[in-house]
Amino acid sequence: MEAGNDSRMIVLNKKTNDEHVVEYKFPQFDLFRKGKRKVLYESRKKFKKDIVEKYNFFNYAEIDNYISTQSLIDQFSFLPDFIIIHSVTHFINAKNINEIYKATNKPIFWNLLDMAPMTGGCHYAWDCEGYKKHCGYCPGLSSKREKDVSRKNYEFKSRYLSEIPLTIIPPTHTLLQQVNSSSLFRDNAKVKIMLAVDATIFKPGEKSLARKTFNLSPSAKIIFAGSQDVTEERKGYHYFIESLEKLNELLTPNERENIIVLLAGHINKKIEIPFKMKCVGFLSEELLVKAYQSSDLFLCASIEDSGPVMINQAVMCGTPVVSFNMGVAPDLVITGETGYLAKLRDSEDLAKGIRLIIEMDNTSYDTMSKNCRELGLNDCHPFTQSNKFFELFNNHLI
């Protein structure tokens, strides 16, 4: 809207007061199917021991088309010129998308947030290359069968999505590579557009003032880390711990004493690290910004990720990032300029990167911090994102 266009978003569950976001209203005949699907999903999650958690195989019922496409279109407040799809797990599926295109005859862009659109059901493929073929023998389902649910889901998607001219929009270099390798989307038009971060909210701030929010020492070296679930395997919990142990071996006793690890997010097990630690749980947006501003660096140990957007946020706040070469990191983490990009799953290299940042002199650190903010403004500003979408739209109007 701020960019001068009339836009609406239809969602399954509305969590904002924004009047331009509309919650899908279920017709009476859809409510029964919605309830049935939810019961089946919850039952499967509780009793199916074959689902391997780390793959995030949430799209088990991809073929179950419980949303009426016509009722969805009827709830559009106007006929759009363009349609952008975001995350649609448990909402619409490939058949809905096909029907929306045929009913409106408008260009459709799919803005990817993870791998789910190109797989037979998982959101993260790990080392599985099934999405490069036709899925089947799915490790996310502990499957030994070729014609398993993942293959059926894949064939369902292929049937409906191959009929329409979808443009795929990955927000990171990593996802772009995965899209180019996927048998479902490799031949589609595709454009990388980074996820935007509000530069008026996520911005540099006075470290000493921000640290008072968390009662942190003004002279300490603060390492900030966090995620929805800190101990989740794909977030690299094991490597996070190991890298801090490696860092401990590289430092003098005085340097060790001066380090504090600020940790945000859900923690479901006891964490033992060789440094002082302050756990702050889930943070509001305001406090999250203060956490970035408080810190000397943001540490991301993710080993299987399509983001995280916390890297975008950290860079926008002028906070250097130390991360494995995964997700959005190759796009924003430039060794020596905006942080340190470590070799994937190499805890020693991650520790080397942390040490590089915390031992910088003030002038070098300030330069790196400014580089972060400039890169954030250039690549992740909302107007950068919207301008790239407008360029896409204009190309479709020619």
N, C-alpha and C positions, 0 to 999 in steps of 0.2 A: 504493500500500500504506500509506503513512504517513497518508493521509487516512481510513483505516479500511475500505478496500474490498479485496476479493480480486481481483487483476488479473493477467493474463498477456499477454505480447507474443510473437507468432510472427514471426520474421524470416528472411530468406534467408541472411544471414551474421551470425552472432553475434560481437560484439566486446567483450563484457563478461562478468564473472564472476557477474553477477546471476542468481540461480536462477529468477527470474520471467520472464526472457527466454529463449525457446526457439527453437532453430534448426530450421527446417523439415527434416524427414528425407525425402529423396526415395525413393519406392518404386522398385523396379528398373525398371519400365516407363517411369518419368519421367526416369531418368538419361540415357537415350539422347537423348530430346527436349531435355533441358537442354544436353547436349554439342553437339548439332546447332545449337541456337539460338545458343550462344556462338560457335561457329566462324563461322556466318553473320554475326553481329553484328560480330565482329572483322574479318572479311574486308570487310564493307561499310564499316566505319570506315576501313580502310586503302586500299581501292581506289575507293570511291565519291567522286568529286571534286565531286559536286553538293551534298553536305551542307555547309551554311554553318555554321561552328563557333559563331558568336556566338549562334545560336538554341538551342543545346543540344538538338538534335533527337535524343534518345536513344531515343525510343519508336517506332522504325521498325517493329518487329515486334509492335505492339500486338495484332494479330489472332491471333498465334501463341499459342495457349492450352496451354502446356506443363506447367502445374501442375494436378494433379488436385484438384478442389474437395473431393471426398469424403475424400481422404487428408489434406487440410489440416484439415478438420473433425474427422477422427478423432484428430488430434494436439492438439485442444483438451483441456485437462485437466479442464474442466467446461463445462457449457452456459452461456454468458454471458447476462446480462440485456441487455447493450448491447455493440455492436461499434464500435470506433473504427479507422478506416483512416488511416494516415499516408502516407509515401512508398512507392510500390509499383512503381516502375520496374524492369523485368526480373524482377519477381516475379509478382504476380497481375494480372489485367486485368478489364475490365468484365464479361465473362462469369462469371468467378469470383465477383465481387461479387454479381452477380445470383443465382447459384446458392447462395451463402452465405445470402443473405437468405431465399430460398425454402425452404432446408433448415432454418433455425433460427427463422424468423419473428421475429427480434429487430431492434430499431431499429439502423440503421447511420448513423454520423456520419463524414464525411470531413474530417479535419483537414488543410487544404492547407498545403503548404510552398512551392509555386510554382504556375505556371500549367498544368503538365502535365495535370492531370485534366480541364481544360476545353478543351484544344486537340487538334489532330490528331496531336500528337507532340512539339511543341517545349515547352521549359520556360519560355522567355521569348519573348514575341511581338514585342517592340520596337514598330515602328510598324504592323505587320500587324494588320488587323482581321478576319482570316478567322475567328477564334474567335467573333466576334459573329454569324456566319452559319453556314456549314457547312464551313469550311476549303476547301482546293483552291487551285490556283495558288500553292503554298506557297513563300515566299521562303527558308525554311529548307532547302528542297530544290532551290533554283534551278529550280522547276517552272513550266512554261508550260501545264500541263494542269489542267483542272478536276477530272477524276477521277484525281487522283494519290494517293499513299500517305496524305497527310494527310486527304483527303476520305474514303478508305476507312476509316481509323482513326476519324474522327469519326462516320461512319455506324454503325460497329460499336459505339462507345460509346453513341451515342444509342439504338440498338436495345435494348441490355441495361439501361442506366441509367434510361431513361424509364419502365421497368416497375415500378421500386421506389421507395419513399419515402425517398430520401437526404436527410439534413440536412447542409448544407455549412458548414464552420467555417473562415473565413479569419482569419488572425492579425493582419492589418493593414488599415488603411483602404484602402490601394491595392489589395490583393487583393479586398477586399469590392466595390470599384467594378468591378473586372474581372469578378468573379462575376456581379454585377448586369447587366453588359453581355453576358455570354456566352449564346449561344443554347442551350447544353447545360444550364446551371444557373440561369438567371435566374428561373425559376418555382419553384425548390426553396426549402424553408425554409432559412434561413441565420442564423448568429449569429457575431459577431466575438469571438474569445477570443485574447488576446495569448499569445505564446510565453513560457513561464516561465523564470526564471533563479534558480538557487540563491542566495538572499540570504545564506546562511551562508558561502558561498565567495566570491561576487562582492560585495565590500563595500569601503567606504572604508578607507584605511590611511594611515599617516604617509608623506608624500611623500619626505622626506629619507632614510628607511630604505629605501623601495622603490627609490629611485634608485641606492642602493649596489649593488643586484642587477645593474644594467646599467652600473655605473661612470659614471653621469651626474652632471653638475654640479648641486649643490643650488640654485644661483641661476639656472640656465638656464630658458628657456621651452621646454617639451617638447611637440611636436606628435606624437601617436601616430596611425599609420595602418597598415592591414594587411588582408589577405584571403588566401584560399587561393592565388590567383594575382594578385599585385599588378599585373601588366601586362595583365590581361584587359580587353578593350574595355568590357564592360558594367560593370566596376568603376570606369570613368572615369579610367583611367590618364592619358590626354591632359589631362583637366581637372584632375587632381591636380597634374601638373607645371605647367600653366599658372597655376593658382591660386597656387602658391608663387612663381612668377615675378612675378605681379601683386602679391603681398604684399611681395615684396622691394622693389618700386618705392615702396611706401607707407611704408617704415620708414627710420629713420636708420641710419647705419653702426653705431652702438653697439647698436641694437636687433637688427639683422641678425646681429651677432656673437654675440648672446646666445641665438639660437634653435637648437635641435637637433630634427631630425626622426627619430623612432624608428619604424622600419619593420619589420613582421613579415609573414612569408609567403614564398611562392616568387617569385623574381625571375629572369626568363630573358633579361634584356637590361640593358645598362649604363644606370643612371639618373643623370641630371645635374640637380641642383637648386642653387639659389643659397645653400643653407644647409648647415651641418654635418649629416651623416646617420649614423645607426647602424643597420645592418641586423642583425636578430637571428634571422632564419629562422623556422621553425615553433616555436611555443611550447607547452609543457605548460600545462595549466589553471592550475597554481600560478604559473608565470611570466607567463601572460597577465594574471592578476589584478594582479601586480606592475607590468606595463606600464601598465595603466589607472591604478593608484595613483600611478605615477611622473609621469604626464602632466598637463599643464594642460588639454588638450582631446583628444578623439578626432575625427579628420578622416575623413569618409566622402564620397568623390566618385562613388559609384555613380550611373549614369545609367539602368540597367535592373536592377531588383532587387526581390525579394519580401521582403527583410529589409534589411540583414543583421542577424543576431542580435547582432553585435558592438555595435550601437547599444543594444540591451536591456542587454547586459553593462556597457557603459560607464556608462550612466545608473544602473544598480544600484550601481556602484562610486563614484558621486558625481562622475563625470568629465563635464563639459559636452561636448556634441557639436555639431560644425559639419558640416552635411550638405546635399546637394541635397534638394529636395522629391520624394522617391522612396521606395518601399518602406515600411518601418516609421517612417521619419523624421517624417512628418506626425502620427503618434500620440504620439511621445515628445520630439521636438525643438521646443520652444516658444521663439521668439526672445526673448531678454532674460531668460528664466526658467530654461531648461535648456540653452541653447546658442543656435544661430543656424540658421534654416531658409532656405537660399539658393534662388533661382530655378533651376530645372532647367537644366543646361548653361551656366550663367552663371558663368564662372571669376572674374570681377571681384567678383561678389556673394559667392562662396565666400571669396575673399581678405578681403573686408570683414568677414565673420563671424569669420574667424580673428583678425583684428586686434582686433575688439571684445573677444574673450575674453582675449587675451594682454596687453591694455592696461588691463584691469580693476584697480581697487584691491583690496586684500586683503579688505576687508569685503564688497564687492559679489561678489567671486569666491566667498567662503565661503558666501554666501547662495545663489548659483547652484548650488554643489556640493550643498548641503543639499536644494535643490529637486529636483535629479536623484535623489538617494537616496529622497526621499519619493515621487516619481512612480514610481520603480522598484518600491518596496515596495507601492504602491497598485495598479499595473497589471500587474506582471510577477512577483509573488511566486507560488511554486507553489501556495499555498493559494488565491490569487485565481483561478488557472486551474482548479483542481480544484473549487472552489465553483461556478464558472460551469457546469462540466460537470454537477455534481450537480443544479443547477437545471434544466438541460436534461433530464436523466434523469427527474427528478420530474415534469416537464411531460408526459413520454411515458407516465408511469404513471397519470396522472389519467384 
